[in-house]
Amino acid sequence: MAPFRTPIDDARPSRSKPDRGVVTTSVALLNQHDQPVLTLTAINFLLRRP
């Protein structure tokens, strides 16, 4: 099993900057027993394709 998972929860255009998008991901870092030892939600601002 992979020790690091990052499923995408949401992806949408930015309201204030239309050339960018907002991507929300849930991050889980797992130990050797497949138990989460760190979880967080990340919000990233990325350039969008034209």
Beta strands, then each sheet from edge to edge (+ up, - down):
strand 1: 4-5
strand 2: 8-13
strand 3: 20-30
strand 4: 36-47
sheet 1: 1+ 3- 2+
sheet 2: 1+ 3- 4+
end
